[in-house]
């Protein structure tokens, strides 16, 4: 038996979260069975607002986000202790599931499936993923222009960044990016 044969096989539905250092991370979270549990309107606004407030609570600096009825993407800079992402996502999933289930009178319904995180260590990868997250509403066919989708960061980014920064970020190709996004 080789040494590699003794290694545990990673469970494909529960990705390992190796959060050992601060840095910038991309996070994708999906609803259980990809169900559109946060339809447009109050539930989607609740999820969007929860992401912003809970990220702030745990000192995760959001740089891009896109929130949909059955999943969301975030790019955020970790505080010194990146392991707080686990607490951030746990609270996000708990608070939003409780609120949604209370609203829908379905107290035992499973709302969230899991989340995936990736530390972004190369500048080109980071910049391409910023573009990917900002443009995700267009990818999913929800709007022709990302800044018209109220539940993502594109409009905010276009207001706070310089025209040169917007042009640079939006110029990065996203077709080679591998992101859990088959929702």
OpenMM code with the backbone's topology and positions (N, CA, C; nanometers):
from openmm import Vec3, app, unit

residues = "UNK UNK UNK UNK UNK UNK UNK UNK UNK UNK UNK UNK UNK UNK UNK UNK UNK UNK UNK UNK UNK UNK UNK UNK UNK UNK UNK UNK UNK UNK UNK UNK UNK UNK UNK UNK UNK UNK UNK UNK UNK UNK UNK UNK UNK UNK UNK UNK UNK UNK UNK UNK UNK UNK UNK UNK UNK UNK UNK UNK UNK UNK UNK UNK UNK UNK UNK UNK UNK UNK UNK UNK UNK UNK UNK UNK UNK UNK UNK UNK UNK UNK UNK UNK UNK UNK UNK UNK UNK UNK UNK UNK UNK UNK UNK UNK UNK UNK UNK UNK UNK UNK UNK UNK UNK UNK UNK UNK UNK UNK UNK UNK UNK UNK UNK UNK UNK UNK UNK UNK UNK UNK UNK UNK UNK UNK UNK UNK UNK UNK UNK UNK UNK UNK UNK UNK UNK UNK UNK UNK UNK UNK UNK UNK UNK UNK UNK UNK UNK UNK UNK UNK UNK UNK UNK UNK UNK UNK UNK UNK UNK UNK UNK UNK UNK UNK UNK UNK UNK UNK UNK UNK UNK UNK UNK UNK UNK UNK UNK UNK UNK UNK UNK".split()
positions = [
    Vec3(0.0849, -0.1180, 0.0000),
    Vec3(0.0000, 0.0000, 0.0000),
    Vec3(0.0893, 0.1240, 0.0000),
    Vec3(0.0625, 0.2148, -0.0926),
    Vec3(0.1429, 0.3369, -0.1001),
    Vec3(0.0917, 0.4382, 0.0000),
    Vec3(0.1726, 0.5411, 0.0230),
    Vec3(0.1315, 0.6477, 0.1146),
    Vec3(0.0059, 0.7179, 0.0671),
    Vec3(-0.0087, 0.7339, -0.0660),
    Vec3(-0.1268, 0.8022, -0.1181),
    Vec3(-0.2523, 0.7192, -0.0983),
    Vec3(-0.2403, 0.5884, -0.0910),
    Vec3(-0.3573, 0.5042, -0.0692),
    Vec3(-0.4142, 0.5238, 0.0712),
    Vec3(-0.3347, 0.5734, 0.1630),
    Vec3(-0.3805, 0.5958, 0.3000),
    Vec3(-0.4505, 0.7303, 0.3171),
    Vec3(-0.4381, 0.8181, 0.2177),
    Vec3(-0.4991, 0.9507, 0.2278),
    Vec3(-0.6507, 0.9395, 0.2186),
    Vec3(-0.7222, 1.0170, 0.2982),
    Vec3(-0.8679, 1.0134, 0.2885),
    Vec3(-0.9144, 1.0721, 0.1565),
    Vec3(-1.0223, 1.0163, 0.1052),
    Vec3(-1.0795, 1.0669, -0.0188),
    Vec3(-1.1714, 1.1826, 0.0178),
    Vec3(-1.1521, 1.3000, -0.0438),
    Vec3(-1.2379, 1.4138, -0.0086),
    Vec3(-1.3819, 1.3873, -0.0504),
    Vec3(-1.4745, 1.4204, 0.0362),
    Vec3(-1.6156, 1.4041, 0.0071),
    Vec3(-1.6578, 1.5140, -0.0894),
    Vec3(-1.7115, 1.4788, -0.2076),
    Vec3(-1.7386, 1.5806, -0.3095),
    Vec3(-1.8485, 1.6792, -0.2749),
    Vec3(-1.9344, 1.6476, -0.1792),
    Vec3(-2.0429, 1.7388, -0.1461),
    Vec3(-2.0109, 1.8250, -0.0250),
    Vec3(-1.8941, 1.8081, 0.0297),
    Vec3(-1.8534, 1.8871, 0.1453),
    Vec3(-1.7096, 1.9318, 0.1236),
    Vec3(-1.6904, 2.0361, 0.0446),
    Vec3(-1.5538, 2.0769, 0.0122),
    Vec3(-1.4759, 2.1183, 0.1359),
    Vec3(-1.3486, 2.0856, 0.1342),
    Vec3(-1.2621, 2.1268, 0.2443),
    Vec3(-1.2450, 2.2779, 0.2399),
    Vec3(-1.2554, 2.3401, 0.3545),
    Vec3(-1.2380, 2.4850, 0.3632),
    Vec3(-1.1055, 2.5087, 0.4345),
    Vec3(-1.0017, 2.5353, 0.3566),
    Vec3(-0.8676, 2.5541, 0.4102),
    Vec3(-0.8411, 2.7031, 0.4287),
    Vec3(-0.8876, 2.7561, 0.5375),
    Vec3(-0.8810, 2.9000, 0.5628),
    Vec3(-0.7732, 2.9272, 0.6659),
    Vec3(-0.6507, 2.9325, 0.6197),
    Vec3(-0.5400, 2.9471, 0.7130),
    Vec3(-0.4751, 3.0837, 0.7088),
    Vec3(-0.5064, 3.1624, 0.6112),
    Vec3(-0.4392, 3.2921, 0.6023),
    Vec3(-0.5318, 3.3965, 0.5441),
    Vec3(-0.5019, 3.5206, 0.5773),
    Vec3(-0.5833, 3.6268, 0.5194),
    Vec3(-0.5498, 3.6374, 0.3713),
    Vec3(-0.6334, 3.7040, 0.2990),
    Vec3(-0.6175, 3.7179, 0.1550),
    Vec3(-0.7538, 3.7470, 0.0960),
    Vec3(-0.7649, 3.7306, -0.0331),
    Vec3(-0.8905, 3.7534, -0.1019),
    Vec3(-0.9473, 3.6188, -0.1437),
    Vec3(-1.0761, 3.6014, -0.1189),
    Vec3(-1.1426, 3.4744, -0.1461),
    Vec3(-1.2640, 3.4961, -0.2343),
    Vec3(-1.2924, 3.3955, -0.3173),
    Vec3(-1.4191, 3.3897, -0.3887),
    Vec3(-1.5006, 3.2811, -0.3218),
    Vec3(-1.6269, 3.3127, -0.2939),
    Vec3(-1.7175, 3.2199, -0.2277),
    Vec3(-1.8432, 3.2063, -0.3120),
    Vec3(-1.8874, 3.0827, -0.3300),
    Vec3(-2.0144, 3.0545, -0.3950),
    Vec3(-2.0957, 2.9689, -0.2995),
    Vec3(-2.2204, 3.0064, -0.2770),
    Vec3(-2.3108, 2.9286, -0.1922),
    Vec3(-2.4359, 2.8986, -0.2729),
    Vec3(-2.4881, 2.7772, -0.2555),
    Vec3(-2.6063, 2.7368, -0.3300),
    Vec3(-2.7168, 2.6841, -0.2404),
    Vec3(-2.8393, 2.7011, -0.2851),
    Vec3(-2.9526, 2.6491, -0.2103),
    Vec3(-2.9630, 2.4981, -0.2287),
    Vec3(-3.0335, 2.4374, -0.1383),
    Vec3(-3.0544, 2.2930, -0.1417),
    Vec3(-3.1278, 2.2544, -0.2706),
    Vec3(-3.0717, 2.1575, -0.3418),
    Vec3(-3.1256, 2.1087, -0.4695),
    Vec3(-3.1433, 2.2195, -0.5725),
    Vec3(-3.0671, 2.3283, -0.5555),
    Vec3(-3.0684, 2.4416, -0.6488),
    Vec3(-3.2065, 2.5045, -0.6639),
    Vec3(-3.2886, 2.4918, -0.5606),
    Vec3(-3.4237, 2.5470, -0.5643),
    Vec3(-3.4194, 2.7000, -0.5585),
    Vec3(-3.5018, 2.7680, -0.6373),
    Vec3(-3.5067, 2.9151, -0.6335),
    Vec3(-3.5884, 2.9636, -0.5133),
    Vec3(-3.5303, 2.9520, -0.3950),
    Vec3(-3.6014, 2.9813, -0.2708),
    Vec3(-3.6068, 3.1295, -0.2374),
    Vec3(-3.5242, 3.2100, -0.3024),
    Vec3(-3.5214, 3.3549, -0.2789),
    Vec3(-3.5672, 3.4254, -0.4065),
    Vec3(-3.6971, 3.4161, -0.4371),
    Vec3(-3.7437, 3.4795, -0.5608),
    Vec3(-3.7270, 3.6309, -0.5523),
    Vec3(-3.7375, 3.6955, -0.6650),
    Vec3(-3.7232, 3.8411, -0.6702),
    Vec3(-3.8160, 3.9061, -0.5689),
    Vec3(-3.7743, 4.0163, -0.5143),
    Vec3(-3.8569, 4.0880, -0.4178),
    Vec3(-3.8000, 4.0781, -0.2780),
    Vec3(-3.8880, 4.0695, -0.1802),
    Vec3(-3.8474, 4.0740, -0.0394),
    Vec3(-3.7482, 3.9634, -0.0002),
    Vec3(-3.7673, 3.8376, -0.0400),
    Vec3(-3.6699, 3.7355, -0.0007),
    Vec3(-3.5304, 3.7610, -0.0587),
    Vec3(-3.5242, 3.8034, -0.1829),
    Vec3(-3.3940, 3.8300, -0.2447),
    Vec3(-3.3277, 3.9512, -0.1804),
    Vec3(-3.4058, 4.0521, -0.1487),
    Vec3(-3.3520, 4.1693, -0.0793),
    Vec3(-3.3014, 4.1301, 0.0593),
    Vec3(-3.3757, 4.0447, 0.1285),
    Vec3(-3.3345, 3.9989, 0.2609),
    Vec3(-3.1996, 3.9276, 0.2537),
    Vec3(-3.1825, 3.8382, 0.1560),
    Vec3(-3.0554, 3.7666, 0.1395),
    Vec3(-2.9432, 3.8641, 0.1058),
    Vec3(-2.9675, 3.9530, 0.0129),
    Vec3(-2.8684, 4.0527, -0.0275),
    Vec3(-2.8238, 4.1363, 0.0921),
    Vec3(-2.9202, 4.1888, 0.1666),
    Vec3(-2.8889, 4.2742, 0.2806),
    Vec3(-2.8175, 4.1966, 0.3913),
    Vec3(-2.8560, 4.0702, 0.4101),
    Vec3(-2.7887, 3.9864, 0.5109),
    Vec3(-2.6426, 3.9656, 0.4743),
    Vec3(-2.6144, 3.9424, 0.3487),
    Vec3(-2.4747, 3.9247, 0.3051),
    Vec3(-2.3935, 4.0490, 0.3402),
    Vec3(-2.4470, 4.1658, 0.3054),
    Vec3(-2.3731, 4.2898, 0.3309),
    Vec3(-2.3516, 4.3129, 0.4803),
    Vec3(-2.4541, 4.2927, 0.5609),
    Vec3(-2.4397, 4.3214, 0.7044),
    Vec3(-2.3550, 4.2170, 0.7766),
    Vec3(-2.3694, 4.0903, 0.7414),
    Vec3(-2.2918, 3.9862, 0.8102),
    Vec3(-2.1455, 3.9925, 0.7678),
    Vec3(-2.1193, 4.0243, 0.6426),
    Vec3(-1.9800, 4.0433, 0.5990),
    Vec3(-1.9152, 4.1532, 0.6813),
    Vec3(-1.9876, 4.2609, 0.7009),
    Vec3(-1.9366, 4.3719, 0.7809),
    Vec3(-1.9129, 4.3288, 0.9260),
    Vec3(-2.0052, 4.2543, 0.9816),
    Vec3(-1.9924, 4.2076, 1.1200),
    Vec3(-1.8637, 4.1284, 1.1405),
    Vec3(-1.8291, 4.0426, 1.0429),
    Vec3(-1.7089, 3.9598, 1.0551),
    Vec3(-1.5858, 4.0237, 0.9911),
    Vec3(-1.5969, 4.1491, 0.9503),
    Vec3(-1.4867, 4.2277, 0.8937),
    Vec3(-1.4344, 4.1701, 0.7621),
    Vec3(-1.5234, 4.1086, 0.6859),
    Vec3(-1.4899, 4.0659, 0.5503),
    Vec3(-1.5243, 4.1822, 0.4575),
    Vec3(-1.4252, 4.2318, 0.3855),
    Vec3(-1.4436, 4.3475, 0.2973),
    Vec3(-1.4905, 4.2993, 0.1596),
    Vec3(-1.6173, 4.3188, 0.1312),
    Vec3(-1.6722, 4.2757, 0.0025),
    Vec3(-1.6191, 4.3623, -0.1108),
    Vec3(-1.5792, 4.2958, -0.2188),
    Vec3(-1.5329, 4.3660, -0.3386),
    Vec3(-1.6242, 4.3414, -0.4570),
    Vec3(-1.6982, 4.2313, -0.4531),
    Vec3(-1.7946, 4.1998, -0.5579),
    Vec3(-1.8938, 4.0988, -0.5004),
    Vec3(-2.0195, 4.1084, -0.5454),
    Vec3(-2.1200, 4.0131, -0.5032),
    Vec3(-2.2298, 4.0074, -0.6078),
    Vec3(-2.2933, 3.8917, -0.6152),
    Vec3(-2.4088, 3.8713, -0.7021),
    Vec3(-2.4988, 3.7711, -0.6310),
    Vec3(-2.6253, 3.8083, -0.6139),
    Vec3(-2.7194, 3.7301, -0.5349),
    Vec3(-2.8376, 3.6919, -0.6236),
    Vec3(-2.8721, 3.5630, -0.6227),
    Vec3(-2.9752, 3.5096, -0.7105),
    Vec3(-3.0745, 3.4254, -0.6303),
    Vec3(-3.1854, 3.3857, -0.6913),
    Vec3(-3.2838, 3.3056, -0.6185),
    Vec3(-3.2303, 3.1729, -0.5637),
    Vec3(-3.1252, 3.1177, -0.6239),
    Vec3(-3.0767, 2.9878, -0.5771),
    Vec3(-2.9263, 2.9808, -0.5503),
    Vec3(-2.8567, 3.0912, -0.5579),
    Vec3(-2.7134, 3.0907, -0.5258),
    Vec3(-2.6614, 3.2331, -0.5144),
    Vec3(-2.5386, 3.2438, -0.4680),
    Vec3(-2.4735, 3.3751, -0.4635),
    Vec3(-2.3236, 3.3566, -0.4789),
    Vec3(-2.2589, 3.4619, -0.5254),
    Vec3(-2.1134, 3.4675, -0.5392),
    Vec3(-2.0644, 3.5898, -0.4635),
    Vec3(-1.9508, 3.5752, -0.3969),
    Vec3(-1.8880, 3.6860, -0.3264),
    Vec3(-1.7391, 3.6847, -0.3545),
    Vec3(-1.6806, 3.8010, -0.3620),
    Vec3(-1.5357, 3.8148, -0.3556),
    Vec3(-1.5102, 3.9109, -0.2418),
    Vec3(-1.4280, 3.8664, -0.1482),
    Vec3(-1.4061, 3.9464, -0.0285),
    Vec3(-1.2646, 3.9287, 0.0231),
    Vec3(-1.2146, 4.0353, 0.0836),
    Vec3(-1.0841, 4.0322, 0.1485),
    Vec3(-1.1063, 3.9880, 0.2933),
    Vec3(-1.0317, 3.8871, 0.3324),
    Vec3(-1.0447, 3.8320, 0.4672),
    Vec3(-0.9813, 3.9238, 0.5696),
    Vec3(-1.0364, 3.9204, 0.6910),
    Vec3(-0.9657, 3.9871, 0.7999),
    Vec3(-0.8404, 3.9052, 0.8319),
    Vec3(-0.7678, 3.9438, 0.9320),
    Vec3(-0.6453, 3.8713, 0.9672),
    Vec3(-0.6718, 3.7224, 0.9875),
    Vec3(-0.7850, 3.6878, 1.0472),
    Vec3(-0.8215, 3.5484, 1.0720),
    Vec3(-0.9236, 3.5041, 0.9670),
    Vec3(-0.8765, 3.4419, 0.8612),
    Vec3(-0.9649, 3.4010, 0.7526),
    Vec3(-1.0615, 3.2913, 0.7945),
    Vec3(-1.0325, 3.2232, 0.9035),
    Vec3(-1.1221, 3.1155, 0.9470),
    Vec3(-1.2588, 3.1691, 0.9878),
    Vec3(-1.2729, 3.2999, 1.0033),
    Vec3(-1.4036, 3.3572, 1.0358),
    Vec3(-1.5029, 3.3421, 0.9211),
    Vec3(-1.4539, 3.3030, 0.8027),
    Vec3(-1.5461, 3.2792, 0.6917),
    Vec3(-1.6467, 3.1714, 0.7294),
    Vec3(-1.6023, 3.0699, 0.8002),
    Vec3(-1.6923, 2.9637, 0.8431),
    Vec3(-1.8059, 3.0205, 0.9278),
    Vec3(-1.7735, 3.1100, 1.0208),
    Vec3(-1.8749, 3.1717, 1.1063),
    Vec3(-1.9656, 3.2639, 1.0260),
    Vec3(-1.9070, 3.3398, 0.9349),
    Vec3(-1.9812, 3.4304, 0.8468),
    Vec3(-2.0860, 3.3515, 0.7684),
    Vec3(-2.0434, 3.2460, 0.6994),
    Vec3(-2.1361, 3.1690, 0.6158),
    Vec3(-2.2382, 3.0949, 0.7022),
    Vec3(-2.1943, 3.0400, 0.8152),
    Vec3(-2.2877, 2.9702, 0.9042),
    Vec3(-2.3983, 3.0658, 0.9504),
    Vec3(-2.3605, 3.1871, 0.9904),
    Vec3(-2.4615, 3.2833, 1.0345),
    Vec3(-2.5502, 3.3262, 0.9182),
    Vec3(-2.4907, 3.3494, 0.8018),
    Vec3(-2.5690, 3.3871, 0.6843),
    Vec3(-2.6730, 3.2798, 0.6529),
    Vec3(-2.6289, 3.1554, 0.6464),
    Vec3(-2.7208, 3.0465, 0.6138),
    Vec3(-2.8282, 3.0301, 0.7216),
    Vec3(-2.7884, 3.0381, 0.8468),
    Vec3(-2.8836, 3.0206, 0.9562),
    Vec3(-2.9882, 3.1327, 0.9581),
    Vec3(-2.9412, 3.2568, 0.9578),
    Vec3(-3.0343, 3.3706, 0.9672),
    Vec3(-3.1292, 3.3767, 0.8484),
    Vec3(-3.0772, 3.3548, 0.7282),
    Vec3(-3.1629, 3.3651, 0.6097),
    Vec3(-3.2583, 3.2464, 0.5995),
    Vec3(-3.2139, 3.1277, 0.6388),
    Vec3(-3.3027, 3.0107, 0.6361),
    Vec3(-3.4170, 3.0281, 0.7360),
    Vec3(-3.3851, 3.0730, 0.8559),
    Vec3(-3.4888, 3.0943, 0.9572),
    Vec3(-3.5891, 3.1992, 0.9094),
    Vec3(-3.5397, 3.3101, 0.8580),
    Vec3(-3.6289, 3.4174, 0.8116),
    Vec3(-3.7148, 3.3707, 0.6939),
    Vec3(-3.6542, 3.3024, 0.5989),
    Vec3(-3.7290, 3.2553, 0.4822),
    Vec3(-3.8327, 3.1519, 0.5227),
    Vec3(-3.7944, 3.0573, 0.6070),
    Vec3(-3.8882, 2.9533, 0.6489),
    Vec3(-4.0016, 3.0097, 0.7348),
    Vec3(-3.9718, 3.1096, 0.8140),
    Vec3(-4.0772, 3.1760, 0.8910),
    Vec3(-4.1746, 3.2442, 0.7948),
    Vec3(-4.1203, 3.3140, 0.6972),
    Vec3(-4.2033, 3.3849, 0.5986),
    Vec3(-4.2929, 3.2885, 0.5217),
    Vec3(-4.2366, 3.1716, 0.4832),
    Vec3(-4.3093, 3.0743, 0.4009),
    Vec3(-4.3833, 2.9692, 0.4831),
    Vec3(-4.3780, 2.9791, 0.6163),
    Vec3(-4.4426, 2.8820, 0.7066),
    Vec3(-4.3961, 2.7392, 0.6778),
    Vec3(-4.2638, 2.7238, 0.6606),
    Vec3(-4.2023, 2.5927, 0.6357),
    Vec3(-4.0842, 2.5753, 0.7311),
    Vec3(-4.1117, 2.5582, 0.8615),
    Vec3(-4.0057, 2.5647, 0.9623),
    Vec3(-3.8945, 2.4599, 0.9497),
    Vec3(-3.9179, 2.3473, 0.8907),
    Vec3(-3.8156, 2.2426, 0.8849),
    Vec3(-3.7520, 2.2282, 0.7469),
    Vec3(-3.7885, 2.3159, 0.6545),
    Vec3(-3.7346, 2.3060, 0.5188),
    Vec3(-3.5847, 2.3336, 0.5189),
    Vec3(-3.5097, 2.2518, 0.4463),
    Vec3(-3.3665, 2.2747, 0.4280),
    Vec3(-3.3515, 2.3796, 0.3182),
    Vec3(-3.2785, 2.4863, 0.3478),
    Vec3(-3.2654, 2.5971, 0.2540),
    Vec3(-3.1314, 2.5932, 0.1810),
    Vec3(-3.0230, 2.5741, 0.2549),
    Vec3(-2.8899, 2.5844, 0.1954),
    Vec3(-2.8259, 2.4476, 0.1778),
    Vec3(-2.7455, 2.4364, 0.0744),
    Vec3(-2.6720, 2.3128, 0.0487),
    Vec3(-2.5326, 2.3231, 0.1080),
    Vec3(-2.4482, 2.4007, 0.0450),
    Vec3(-2.3097, 2.4110, 0.0872),
    Vec3(-2.2507, 2.5392, 0.0301),
    Vec3(-2.1219, 2.5566, 0.0542),
    Vec3(-2.0522, 2.6681, -0.0085),
    Vec3(-1.9124, 2.6234, -0.0473),
    Vec3(-1.8575, 2.6935, -0.1435),
    Vec3(-1.7239, 2.6657, -0.1947),
    Vec3(-1.6435, 2.7931, -0.1841),
    Vec3(-1.5202, 2.7816, -0.1396),
    Vec3(-1.4346, 2.8998, -0.1313),
    Vec3(-1.3017, 2.8710, -0.1980),
    Vec3(-1.2455, 2.9735, -0.2566),
    Vec3(-1.1156, 2.9653, -0.3232),
    Vec3(-1.0374, 3.0902, -0.2885),
    Vec3(-0.9147, 3.0715, -0.2407),
    Vec3(-0.8295, 3.1874, -0.2180),
    Vec3(-0.7723, 3.2296, -0.3528),
    Vec3(-0.7815, 3.3577, -0.3819),
    Vec3(-0.7329, 3.4115, -0.5088),
    Vec3(-0.5909, 3.4634, -0.4863),
    Vec3(-0.4955, 3.3950, -0.5453),
    Vec3(-0.3554, 3.4270, -0.5192),
    Vec3(-0.2833, 3.4889, -0.6383),
    Vec3(-0.3448, 3.4880, -0.7551),
    Vec3(-0.2826, 3.5466, -0.8740),
    Vec3(-0.3661, 3.6652, -0.9202),
    Vec3(-0.3006, 3.7746, -0.9499),
    Vec3(-0.3706, 3.8975, -0.9839),
    Vec3(-0.4658, 3.8805, -1.1018),
    Vec3(-0.4212, 3.8137, -1.2082),
    Vec3(-0.5067, 3.7976, -1.3256),
    Vec3(-0.6312, 3.7157, -1.2919),
    Vec3(-0.6149, 3.6136, -1.2101),
    Vec3(-0.7280, 3.5315, -1.1672),
    Vec3(-0.8254, 3.6139, -1.0831),
    Vec3(-0.7721, 3.6932, -0.9943),
    Vec3(-0.8530, 3.7804, -0.9100),
    Vec3(-0.9332, 3.8792, -0.9947),
    Vec3(-0.8679, 3.9462, -1.0882),
    Vec3(-0.9340, 4.0473, -1.1707),
    Vec3(-1.0400, 3.9840, -1.2610),
    Vec3(-1.0103, 3.8672, -1.3166),
    Vec3(-1.1085, 3.7972, -1.4006),
    Vec3(-1.2303, 3.7563, -1.3183),
    Vec3(-1.2093, 3.7116, -1.1962),
    Vec3(-1.3217, 3.6732, -1.1105),
    Vec3(-1.4039, 3.7948, -1.0652),
    Vec3(-1.3392, 3.9078, -1.0448),
    Vec3(-1.4162, 4.0295, -1.0173),
    Vec3(-1.5129, 4.0564, -1.1332),
    Vec3(-1.4621, 4.0494, -1.2548),
    Vec3(-1.5464, 4.0698, -1.3718),
    Vec3(-1.6566, 3.9641, -1.3768),
    Vec3(-1.6206, 3.8393, -1.3508),
    Vec3(-1.7174, 3.7297, -1.3544),
    Vec3(-1.8335, 3.7558, -1.2589),
    Vec3(-1.8026, 3.7929, -1.1357),
    Vec3(-1.9085, 3.8147, -1.0370),
    Vec3(-1.9928, 3.9362, -1.0745),
    Vec3(-1.9290, 4.0466, -1.1137),
    Vec3(-2.0057, 4.1646, -1.1546),
    Vec3(-2.0987, 4.1329, -1.2720),
    Vec3(-2.0521, 4.0527, -1.3661),
    Vec3(-2.1278, 4.0251, -1.4885),
    Vec3(-2.2190, 3.9028, -1.4781),
    Vec3(-2.2231, 3.8379, -1.3631),
    Vec3(-2.2992, 3.7146, -1.3489),
    Vec3(-2.4482, 3.7289, -1.3803),
    Vec3(-2.5141, 3.8394, -1.3482),
    Vec3(-2.6551, 3.8517, -1.3866),
    Vec3(-2.6763, 3.8477, -1.5386),
    Vec3(-2.5794, 3.8967, -1.6144),
    Vec3(-2.5868, 3.8904, -1.7605),
    Vec3(-2.5677, 3.7459, -1.8051),
    Vec3(-2.4705, 3.6765, -1.7452),
    Vec3(-2.4444, 3.5355, -1.7781),
    Vec3(-2.5704, 3.4513, -1.7599),
    Vec3(-2.6457, 3.4806, -1.6542),
    Vec3(-2.7666, 3.4038, -1.6254),
    Vec3(-2.8893, 3.4562, -1.7007),
    Vec3(-2.8701, 3.5557, -1.7889),
    Vec3(-2.9776, 3.6048, -1.8734),
    Vec3(-3.0833, 3.6880, -1.8020),
    Vec3(-3.0476, 3.7460, -1.6883),
    Vec3(-3.1452, 3.8225, -1.6107),
    Vec3(-3.1574, 3.9674, -1.6553),
    Vec3(-3.0488, 4.0237, -1.7043),
    Vec3(-3.0457, 4.1622, -1.7513),
    Vec3(-2.9460, 4.1717, -1.8666),
    Vec3(-2.9632, 4.2687, -1.9558),
    Vec3(-2.8654, 4.2852, -2.0631),
    Vec3(-2.7385, 4.3572, -2.0164),
    Vec3(-2.7513, 4.4362, -1.9074),
    Vec3(-2.6386, 4.5125, -1.8536),
    Vec3(-2.6332, 4.4854, -1.7029),
    Vec3(-2.5194, 4.4409, -1.6545),
    Vec3(-2.5076, 4.3975, -1.5148),
    Vec3(-2.5474, 4.5048, -1.4146),
    Vec3(-2.5147, 4.6286, -1.4425),
    Vec3(-2.5452, 4.7355, -1.3469),
    Vec3(-2.6953, 4.7598, -1.3306),
    Vec3(-2.7776, 4.6991, -1.4152),
    Vec3(-2.9229, 4.7116, -1.4022),
    Vec3(-2.9809, 4.6095, -1.3050),
    Vec3(-2.9013, 4.5133, -1.2615),
    Vec3(-2.9486, 4.4108, -1.1678),
    Vec3(-2.9248, 4.4618, -1.0256),
    Vec3(-3.0302, 4.4799, -0.9478),
    Vec3(-3.0138, 4.5439, -0.8165),
    Vec3(-2.9454, 4.4593, -0.7098),
    Vec3(-2.9284, 4.3314, -0.7334),
    Vec3(-2.8754, 4.2433, -0.6301),
    Vec3(-2.7307, 4.2034, -0.6564),
    Vec3(-2.6589, 4.2867, -0.7273),
    Vec3(-2.5156, 4.2616, -0.7485),
    Vec3(-2.4390, 4.3930, -0.7348),
    Vec3(-2.3097, 4.3814, -0.7363),
    Vec3(-2.2215, 4.4950, -0.7083),
    Vec3(-2.1828, 4.5772, -0.8303),
    Vec3(-2.2292, 4.5413, -0.9485),
    Vec3(-2.1836, 4.6101, -1.0696),
    Vec3(-2.2133, 4.7606, -1.0659),
    Vec3(-2.3336, 4.7994, -1.0291),
    Vec3(-2.3669, 4.9429, -1.0262),
    Vec3(-2.2819, 5.0155, -0.9223),
    Vec3(-2.2666, 4.9560, -0.8052),
    Vec3(-2.1820, 5.0147, -0.6998),
    Vec3(-2.0386, 5.0294, -0.7505),
    Vec3(-1.9837, 4.9239, -0.8115),
    Vec3(-1.8468, 4.9250, -0.8622),
    Vec3(-1.8282, 5.0364, -0.9648),
    Vec3(-1.9245, 5.0513, -1.0552),
    Vec3(-1.9131, 5.1529, -1.1590),
    Vec3(-1.9194, 5.2947, -1.1017),
    Vec3(-1.9792, 5.3104, -0.9839),
    Vec3(-1.9853, 5.4422, -0.9191),
    Vec3(-1.8576, 5.4740, -0.8421),
    Vec3(-1.7995, 5.3748, -0.7756),
    Vec3(-1.6852, 5.4024, -0.6875),
    Vec3(-1.5499, 5.3867, -0.7558),
    Vec3(-1.5429, 5.3112, -0.8622),
    Vec3(-1.4156, 5.2905, -0.9322),
    Vec3(-1.3961, 5.3983, -1.0388),
    Vec3(-1.2719, 5.4191, -1.0770),
    Vec3(-1.2440, 5.5127, -1.1851),
    Vec3(-1.2859, 5.4486, -1.3177),
    Vec3(-1.3117, 5.5292, -1.4199),
    Vec3(-1.3444, 5.4706, -1.5506),
    Vec3(-1.2349, 5.3750, -1.5997),
    Vec3(-1.1100, 5.4065, -1.5711),
    Vec3(-0.9999, 5.3184, -1.6128),
    Vec3(-1.0060, 5.1839, -1.5388),
    Vec3(-1.0388, 5.1871, -1.4101),
    Vec3(-1.0508, 5.0620, -1.3341),
    Vec3(-1.1663, 4.9771, -1.3872),
    Vec3(-1.2799, 5.0406, -1.4142),
    Vec3(-1.3952, 4.9675, -1.4677),
    Vec3(-1.3590, 4.9044, -1.6012),
    Vec3(-1.2955, 4.9821, -1.6888),
    Vec3(-1.2576, 4.9308, -1.8199),
    Vec3(-1.1597, 4.8138, -1.8061),
    Vec3(-1.0644, 4.8251, -1.7149),
    Vec3(-0.9663, 4.7179, -1.6944),
    Vec3(-1.0336, 4.5904, -1.6450),
    Vec3(-1.1143, 4.6021, -1.5395),
    Vec3(-1.1804, 4.4843, -1.4823),
    Vec3(-1.2737, 4.4217, -1.5840),
    Vec3(-1.3556, 4.5022, -1.6489),
    Vec3(-1.4518, 4.4481, -1.7453),
    Vec3(-1.3844, 4.3942, -1.8718),
    Vec3(-1.2576, 4.4242, -1.8891),
    Vec3(-1.1840, 4.3723, -2.0035),
    Vec3(-1.1272, 4.2322, -1.9830),
    Vec3(-1.1284, 4.1829, -1.8609),
    Vec3(-1.0738, 4.0495, -1.8343),
    Vec3(-1.1705, 3.9424, -1.8818),
    Vec3(-1.1162, 3.8450, -1.9534),
    Vec3(-1.1970, 3.7337, -2.0036),
    Vec3(-1.2342, 3.6422, -1.8882),
    Vec3(-1.3535, 3.5864, -1.8962),
    Vec3(-1.4020, 3.4984, -1.7896),
    Vec3(-1.4318, 3.3570, -1.8394),
    Vec3(-1.4110, 3.3320, -1.9680),
    Vec3(-1.4485, 3.2022, -2.0234),
    Vec3(-1.3625, 3.0855, -1.9737),
    Vec3(-1.2451, 3.1130, -1.9204),
    Vec3(-1.1584, 3.0068, -1.8703),
    Vec3(-1.1725, 2.9847, -1.7193),
    Vec3(-1.2551, 3.0645, -1.6558),
    Vec3(-1.2713, 3.0543, -1.5113),
    Vec3(-1.3561, 2.9321, -1.4771),
    Vec3(-1.3102, 2.8568, -1.3803),
    Vec3(-1.3867, 2.7413, -1.3345),
    Vec3(-1.4501, 2.7768, -1.2005),
    Vec3(-1.5807, 2.8011, -1.2048),
    Vec3(-1.6562, 2.8406, -1.0860),
    Vec3(-1.7772, 2.7482, -1.0764),
    Vec3(-1.8092, 2.7062, -0.9555),
    Vec3(-1.9313, 2.6297, -0.9316),
    Vec3(-2.0475, 2.7242, -0.9629),
    Vec3(-2.1093, 2.7094, -1.0811),
    Vec3(-2.2139, 2.8033, -1.1214),
    Vec3(-2.3135, 2.7378, -1.2182),
    Vec3(-2.3450, 2.6116, -1.1952),
    Vec3(-2.4400, 2.5433, -1.2818),
    Vec3(-2.5801, 2.5480, -1.2202),
    Vec3(-2.6214, 2.6702, -1.1881),
    Vec3(-2.7503, 2.6871, -1.1207),
    Vec3(-2.8564, 2.7199, -1.2206),
] * unit.nanometer
topology = app.Topology()
chain = topology.addChain("A")
for resn in residues:
    res = topology.addResidue(resn, chain)
    for name in ("N", "CA", "C"):
        topology.addAtom(name, app.Element.getBySymbol(name[0]), res)
